Amino acid sequence: MSGPVISPDVIEIRGIRGFGRHGVFEHERADGQEFVVDVRLELDTRPAAVSDDLADTVNYGVVAERVHHAIENDPVDLIETLAQRIADLCLADRRVTATAVAIHKPSAPSTVPFDDVVLTVQRRAGEST
């Protein structure tokens, strides 16, 4: 007999904006564009709730800064690569058991009108890429 399943706590950071030069087309690399990233972090926040100490949880301000840096540096061809890079940095904190990363590319090149292109990846700690 197993014990009760405990749902993870979740920290979400939505709408991290940055200017990047990601894309397969030369004009995307040359001109750049805005990217918007949402991250979801699954973790157990009970230790922080008991201690009331930031050291016992994930500092979402630091995560946001790291995501912003990933958006604005080291261009890649595919948003899939960028999403994996961001998922890896989220999972680098041992307290994060799973993450979801959504990359919004509202100015993606297309021949038809659209509002947004979004790629969402979900990763668990310990899974290999």
Buried (B, 14 or more C-beta within 10 A) or exposed (E): EEEEEEEEBEBEBEEBEBEBBBBEEEEBBEEBBEBBBBBBBBBBBEEBEEEEEEEBBBEEEEBBEBBBEBBBEEBBEEBEBBBBBBBBBBBEBEBBBBBBBBBBBEBBEEEEEEEEBBBEBBBEBEEEE
